[in-house]
Amino acid sequence: MKTLILYGSPAKDGQTMALVKEAQSVLEGDVRVMDVYRMNIAPCKDCKYCFHKAGCSIQDDMQSVYEEIERSDTVILATPMHFGIMSAPLFTLISRLQSYWSSRNIQKNSLSSPDKVKHGLLLVTTGGEWVNMRLVLEGVTDIAFDHMGVEDIVGSVYACKTDSFPAAQNKKALARTRRFCTELNRLCQ
């Protein structure tokens, strides 16, 4: 099993990393964590290059992200919630998934092998908690997973109220992370 974790936190060892470490303790096979916050990834500039050619005209660290997405069986998005959405660097990365959408919908190319199902998981930390806080984030995440060819999202884990309750002590969030990662192991056997 090959797992790609797109880590979108500014903190190298903060709340979101607690969930990532829990996932890593369970996931089998090759697990690659890409620290999106420290990568050089420009936003999509709507140049329409991907309407006519494979890939993206912008040559930056996103090229290695594309390679990892394509080789992965599982993609995990791990992010703190900032203003009701994922972190800005992760959102910027997601804007560059336009090339996958264009390939599939404009060029009519298949993104993945028809016999291979790609799986996904969302790991989120939030300083607070409020009604309907998940709506926008999960909507964008669903689109991102679709663009990456993820057909099966096994679930979402939220470690909420991390301003007063550290994710590393949130037994429910840690247990859900372990459960979903165990399910990913089973699905990718």
BELHU-V387568 format. One record per backbone hydrogen bond with DSSP energy under -1.0 kcal/mol. NH is the residue of the N-H (numbers start at 0). CO is the residue of the C=O. E is the energy in kcal/mol with one decimal. If there is no record, write none. Layout:
# BELHU-V387568
[[NH	CO	E] [NH	CO	E]]
This chain:
# BELHU-V387568
[[2	29	-3.1] [3	73	-2.7] [4	31	-3.2] [5	75	-3.0] [6	33	-2.4] [7	77	-3.3] [17	13	-1.2] [19	15	-1.9] [20	16	-3.1] [21	17	-1.6] [22	18	-2.3] [23	19	-2.8] [24	20	-1.7] [25	22	-1.4] [26	22	-2.8] [29	0	-1.9] [31	2	-3.0] [33	4	-2.9] [35	6	-1.7] [35	33	-1.5] [37	34	-1.5] [38	35	-1.5] [40	38	-1.1] [50	47	-1.4] [51	48	-1.7] [52	48	-2.0] [60	39	-2.2] [62	59	-1.8] [64	60	-1.2] [65	61	-2.8] [66	62	-1.7] [67	63	-2.0] [68	64	-2.8] [69	65	-2.3] [70	66	-1.5] [71	67	-1.1] [72	1	-2.8] [73	1	-2.0] [74	118	-2.5] [75	3	-3.1] [76	120	-2.3] [77	5	-2.5] [78	122	-2.6] [80	124	-2.7] [81	84	-3.3] [84	81	-1.3] [90	86	-2.5] [91	87	-2.6] [92	88	-2.1] [93	89	-2.4] [94	90	-1.7] [95	92	-1.1] [96	93	-1.7] [97	94	-1.1] [98	95	-1.2] [99	96	-1.2] [100	96	-1.6] [101	97	-3.0] [102	98	-2.0] [103	99	-2.3] [104	100	-3.2] [105	101	-2.1] [106	101	-2.4] [108	102	-3.1] [115	112	-1.7] [118	72	-2.6] [119	151	-2.4] [120	74	-1.6] [121	154	-1.8] [122	76	-3.2] [123	156	-2.8] [124	78	-1.6] [125	158	-2.3] [132	129	-1.5] [134	131	-1.2] [137	133	-2.8] [138	134	-1.9] [139	135	-2.5] [140	136	-2.5] [141	137	-2.4] [142	138	-1.6] [143	139	-2.6] [144	140	-3.1] [145	141	-2.2] [146	142	-2.6] [147	143	-1.8] [148	145	-1.5] [149	144	-2.8] [150	117	-1.7] [151	117	-1.8] [153	119	-2.5] [156	121	-2.6] [158	123	-2.7] [160	127	-1.2] [161	125	-3.0] [162	126	-1.3] [163	160	-1.7] [164	160	-1.9] [168	165	-1.8] [169	166	-1.3] [170	168	-1.5] [173	169	-2.6] [174	170	-2.5] [175	171	-2.4] [176	172	-2.2] [177	173	-2.4] [178	174	-2.6] [179	175	-2.8] [180	176	-2.3] [181	177	-2.3] [182	178	-2.0] [183	179	-2.1] [184	180	-2.2] [185	181	-2.0] [186	182	-2.6] [187	183	-1.8] [188	185	-1.2]]
